[in-house]
Amino acid sequence: MAQVRNKKLLTNISSRIKELRNKKGITQEDFYNDTGINIGRIERAVNDLSVSTLERICVYFDISLKDFFKGI
């Protein structure tokens, strides 16, 4: 089965992640050093991200998945 990409959804998710990162004053490099996740590619909506990766991002920013999606 081919993977389905919803570009608009990915763009909204990536914008929300960037907003959270900027609110905390965290650089992409700091985020990578803290988590091992390349947030730059995610923020540009280059790749799909897994639910597990999104959950790790939410834990890092101390936000629930439910609250994360309220902002979209």
Helices and strands as residue ranges (DSSP letters): H 7-24, H 28-35, H 39-43, H 51-60, H 65-70
